[in-house]
Amino acid sequence: METERVENLHNDSNKVDERERAQFERMTKTPIPRLIISLGIPTMLNMMVTSLYNMADTLFVSGLGDQAIGAVSVVLSLMSIIQAIGFTLGMGAGSVVSALLGKRDQKGADRVASTAFFSALGIGLLLTLFGLIFLEPLVMLLGAAQESGVAFTTLDYAKIYATYILISAPLMCMSFVMNNLLRAQGKALTSMIGLCTGAILNVALDPILIYGANMGVEGAALATMISQTVSFGILIFIFFSGKTITNISPKNLSRYLPTLWQVVYTGFPSFCRQMLASLCTVLLNNLLMNINGAQAAFGVVQKIFMLAFSISLGIGQGYQPVLGYNHSAGKYSRVREAYLFTLAFSTGIMVGFAAVCAIIAPWLMQTFLDSETAREIGTAALRFQCLSMPLLPVNFMAGLTYQVVGNKLAAAALSVSRQGLFYIPLIFILPPLFDITGIECMQSVSDLLSFLFAIPFTLYFLNGLKRKAAENPTTEVYDGGE
């Protein structure tokens, strides 16, 4: 019996080694355009589907009035906080894992993956506990207003929606970690299964629960919670079925704080980016609180913008494992080619998306909003945003690249530049000067400034790769095969 058990363990180990070797060959030898597209498109679709079902939530909730849409916009900043935790641990673990797999360190990759996963569980539970205890002060801090003259205020709706989101927080945090770990292993299509299934389920449940069961905003929140639970179940099944390269298990959990610190330190730029996005949403909601229809209008614009940003983010996360594997393996020419191809590919897609959105902006606002004032504000804000959408990939690509290769200072500077360095100061500069027009164009101006800020970082990294490739010609030989 003992002999059989040992043989089974040995066979399982051999299977993992085979998968790891095959994946290493794929990541370091497949032609770059084919590899980036095969990894980037599923990840991009994955992120787009997530944004689309958030938009579906907004569309179905729009039938309940502008206060309900405003509440969804307020809770978006809470979801950004949850995402900040998930992305910090997920992007941090993913970057470290892809580098370790590039060095063929399987045990180290398992240790990092398990540490990130169980840390997400613990932090998510703490967020649920304290969020529910301080629910009303929390949603008021996020910008929920107590309007007069309406049966249900934005504050009332926001408390209902936030309750379900907080209950889902641990599952959402762990799902973000698992998705990033799958992408880090080059399994973008596999990671897509869980999120897409949950997203489709959410869209299906929204009309049933909101209108069919007459649950209103509570129905939208419950649909989100159910979909997140199903997504988590699918992802955890993928990991525990033994189909992944890295293994999540309590026995792989590191007892040493440096392992968790490495994950958090690597993922810190993601934390900065997400937390600043949440802070900016809070500041914006408080700025718009006394402008009729403005919260609802900007809530819709944010959802549409998040769809655009998800395209850039998705392609970038498809590029992440290619960067991690090849940079660790010393294949600098491939890293440079991957960077330039991904940047050109994502920029081209963003140009097309921005052009379409600018043309159909009035129709989009009419679909979501009741108030004519809100529609006018939303249309102007979205068209300003479309002007800067093609600039997004430059800053994001530079930040992600420095994060993966281990230059945390540069990655953090790039991550905070868009929202922290430019957007927050603009909140205090543009509205006093240009009133509502200043608010409408704030994000676009911030994107332009962050684009210019990222250019020197981009050129420095690309020139450095060219120099390293020339200094290490033996690592650059590759057969261009399958």
N, C-alpha and C positions, 0 to 999 in steps of 0.2 A: 504493500500500500504506500509506504514511504517512498519507495523507488519510483512508483508511478507518479506520485506527486512531484517529485524532483524532475522527472522527465517532462511533465506537463509545464512546469515553470520554465524549464530550459527551452521547450518549444515555443512558449509564449514570448520569451526573451528574443529568440531568433526571429520571430515574426516582426517584433517591434524594430529590431536591427535592420531587417530587410526593408521595412517601410521607411525608416530613417535614411538608409542609403539611397533608395530610389528617389526620395524627395530631395535629397542633397544634389543628386545628379540632375534632376529636373530644374532646380532653382539656379544651378551654376552653369548649365549647358544649353538649355532651351533658348532659341533666339529671343531677344528682348521684346520686340513688338508683340509676338505671339504670347509670350509669358505674361506681360503686363495686361494685355487684353483679357487673357483667360482668367487672371486673378482680379483685375480691376472691374470688369463688367458685372460679374456676380455681386461683388461688394457694393458697387455703385447702385445696382438694382435693389440690393438689400437695404441700403440707407434710404433710397428713394421711397421704397414701400413703407418704411417706418414713418417718413415724413408725410406720405400720402394718407396714411390712416390717421395721423394727427389732424390733417386737413379735413378728412371725412368726419372726425369728431366735431370740428368747428362747423362744418356744413350742416350736420344734423342738429347741432345745438342752436344754430342760427334761427331756427323756427321758434325758439323759446324767447327771443328778444336780445337786444344789444347788451343787457346786463349779464346774460348767460355767456355770451361771447367774451365779454370783458373778464368774467371769472375764469374762463379757460385760459385767457391770456395771462392772468395773474398766476395761475397754477403752473403755467409753462416755466416760470422762474424756479418753482419748487422742483419740477422735473429736471431742470438744468443742474440743480444742486445734487440730485441723485445721480445724474449722468456724470457729474464731476467726479464723484467717488468711483463709479464704475469705470469711467475712462482712465482715471489716474491709475487704478490697479490693473485694468485691462491693457491699456496702451503701454504702461510700464512693464508689465509681465510679458506682453507680446514682443516688445522690443528686445528684452533680455533673453527670452526664449529663442527667438529667431537667431540671435547672435550665438547663443550656446549650441544650437543645432548646427549652425555654420561651422562651429569648432568641434562638432561630433560629441558634445557632452550631454548625453541623454539623461543621466541621473540629475545633473544640475538643472536641466530644463523641467523635469518632473517636480523637483523641489520648489522651484520658483512658481510654477503653475499652481501647485497645491496651496502654497502660502498665500498667493493672491486671491484664490477662490475663497478660502475660509476667512480671510481678512474681510472680504466683501460681505460675507454673511454676518460677521460680528458688527461691522460698522453700520450695515443696513438695519440691523435690529435696534441699535442705539438711536438711529435716525427716526425709526418708527415710534419708539417709546417716547422720546422727548418731543417729537412733532405732534403726536396726539395729545400729550399733556398740555402743551402750549399752543393749541390749534388756532384759536381766534387771534391772539397777538401775532402769531406767525403770518397768517394770511393778510392781516392789516399791515404788517411790516412790508409784505410783498406788493402792496398797492391796492388791495381790495377796498372799495369805497362803500360807505353806508348812505346810499342816496335816499332822498325823501320823495314821497309821492308815488312809490312803486311798491307792489305787493311783495316782490322778492328782490332784494338788493344784490349787487355784485358780491358783497361780503357774505350773504347767505349762500349764494351759489358756490362761492369759492370754498367755504368750509365743507360743504358736502363733497365737492370734487376732490379736495385735498385729503380728506379722510381715506378714501379708497387708494389714492396714490401713495400715501404714507404706509398703508398696510402692505402694499406691493413692493415697497422699497427694497427689502432684502433680496427678493427674487430678481428685481430689475438690476441691482448691483452685480449679483452673481452672473446674470445673463450677459451683461456687458463684458465681464471678464472672460467668460467662455467664448463669446463671439470673437474677441480679440485674439484669444489663444488659438482658435481655429484658423483665423486669417494669418497669424504669425507662422503657422505650419504650412501655409499655402493651400488651405482647404476653404477657400472663399465660398465655393458652391455649397459645401456642407453647412457652413454657418448661415447661409441664406435660408435654409429649410425652416429652421426654428422661427426666425423673425417673420418670414413671409406667411407662414401658417398662422401665427398669432395676429398679424396685421389683417389678413383676410377674415379671420374670425371676428376681429374687432369691428370691421366694417359691416359684417353681416349682423352682428348683435346690436349695433347702435340703433337702427330704426325699430327693431323688435322691442328693445328695453326702453328706449326713450318714449316712443309713441304707442307701440303695441301694448306694453305693460304699463304705460302711463307713468313712468318713473322720472321723466324729465332729465335734468342734469345728473341725478343719481344713477340713472340708467346708463348714461355715457361713461360715467366713472366706473360703474360695475363692469361694463363691456371692456374697458381698458384693463381692469384688474384681472378678469378672466383670461384675456388674450395674453397678458404677461405671464400668467401662471402656466398656460399651455406652451408658450415659447420656452419657458424655463424647463418644463418637463421634457420637451423634445431634445433640447441641448444637453441636459444632464444624461439622458439616455444615450446620446451619441458618445459622450465621454466614457460612461461606465459600460458600454457595450464592447470596449476594447478596440474601436475602429480609429482611434486617434494616435498620433505619434507620442504626444505627452500624456501622462497619466495623472489624474487628480485623485488623491487618496490621503486620508489622515496620516498614514504611515510615512508619506512623503513630506508632511508638514515640517518646515524647518523650525527648530527650537532657537535659532540664532536670529537676533534682531537685525544684523546686517543684511540678511536675505530680504526681509520686508523693507528695510531702508533702501536697498538697491532698487526694488520695484517702485516704491513711492518716489524716490529721487529721480528715477528715469521717467516716471509718469507725471512728474510735477508740472511740466509745461501744459499738459492736458488739463490738469486741475486748474491752473491759472486761467486757461482759455475758457473753460466751462463756468468757473465761479465768476469770472468777470462778465461773461454773458448773462449770468443770472443777476448780478448786481446792476448791470446796464438796464435789464428789463425792469427791475424794481424802480430804479431812478426814473425811467421813462414812464412807467405806470403812474408814479406819483406826480410827474410833470403834467401828464395828460388828464389827471383826475377831474379837473374842473372845466375841461373842454368837451362840449357835448359831442358824443359819438366817437371821440378820438381814441379812447382805449380799445373799443371794438375794431376800429379801422386799422390801428397799428397791430392789433392782435392777428388780424388776417394777413397783413403784410409780412409779419414775422413768420407765419406758417409757410407762406409762399417762399420767402427768403430761405427758410430752413430746408425747403426742398432743393433749392439751388445749391446751398452750402453742402447738402448731403451728397450731391453729385461730385463736388470737388473732394469732399472728405472720403467718399467711397473709393474713388480712383486712387487717392493717396494711400489709403489703407491697403489697397491691392498692391501698391508699389512697396509698402513697408517690408514684407518678408523678402522681397527680391533684394532690397537694399541691405537688410540684416545678414542674409546668407552670404552675399557676394562681397560685402565690405569685410566681414570676418574672415572670408577665404582669401582676401587680398586681390580680388578681381576688380580692380579700380576702373578699368575701361568699361566693364559691364555696368558698374554703378553709375558712371557718367552717362552712358547711353540710356539707362533706365530713367535717370532723372530728366534728361532732355525730352525723351519720348513721352513720359507721363505728363510733364508740364505742357507740352504742345497739345497732347490729346485732350487733357482736361480743359485747357483754355478754349480750344475749338468748340467743345460741347457747351461751355458756359456762354460763349458768344451767341450760339443758336438759341439757347434757353432764354437769355436776356432779351433777344430780339422778339421772340414770341410773347413773352410776358409783357413787354412794353406795349405791344399792339393790342393785346386782349385785356389790358389792365381794367378798363371801365366795366367790361363784362364780368370779370372776376369779382370786382367789388359789388356789382349788382346781385351776383349770385349769393354772396355771403351776408350783405348788410341791408338793413331796412331804411335807415336814415339817409337822406340825400346828402346831408353835410358829411356824414361818415364816409360815404362813397367818394366824395370829392377829395377828402383828406387822404383816403387810402389810395386812390388812383395816382395822385401827385407823389406820394411817398414811394409807391412801388416803382414808378417811372424813374425817379431819382436813383433808387436802388439798382435798377437795371443798367444804368450807366456804369456802375462800378463792379457789377458781377464778374465780367471777364478778368478783372484784376485779382480776384480771390486766390486762384491757385498759386501765384508766385509766393505770397506770404505763407500760406499753409504748407506748401511743399518744402520751403526753406526750414520752417519750424519743425516739421516732422523729421526731416533728414538729420538735422543737428541733434534731435532727441534720440534717434535710433543709433547714431554713430557715437554718442556719449558726450557731446559737448552741451552739457545741461545749461550753462550760463547763456549761450547764444540761443538755445531752444526756448528758454524762459523769456528772454528779451523779445523774441519774435512772437511768442504766444500772447504776451501781454500788450504788444504794441497796438493791435487793432482796437481793442476795447479799452484797455487801461491807459495806454500812453496817449491815445488820440480821442476816442469816443467820449470818455467821461469828461475830459476838459471841454470838449465841444458842447456838451449839455449845458454848461454854464456860460458859453460864449455866444453860440448861434441863436438860440431862442430870444434872448434880450435884444439882439440886433435885428433879427428878421422875423420875429413872431412865429406863426405856425409854419411858414416856409423854412425857417431855420431848423425846426424840429423834423420836418419832412426830409431834409437833405443831410442831416447829421451823419447817418450811417454811410452814405455815399462818400462824403468828404473824408471820413475816417478810413474807409477802404482805400481811397486814393493815397492818403498819407502812409498807410501801412504797406502798400505796394512799393512806394518809393523807399521806405525804410528797409524792405527785404532785399532790394537789388544788390547792395554791396555784399551781403551775406551769401547770396546766390553765386555771385561771380567768384568770391573767395573760395567757396567750396569746390566749384567746378574746376578752377585753376589748380587747386590742391590735388584733386583727383588726377588731373593730367600730369602733374609733376610726379606723383606716386607711381603712376603707371609706367612712366619712363624710368623711374629708379628701380622698379621691380618687374622687369619684363618676363621672368620665368613664371610668375603667378598669372600672367595674362593669357597664356596659351590655352585655348579651348577649341573644341572641334565643331562647335555650332550645331551639334546633333540634337537628337530628340531628347 
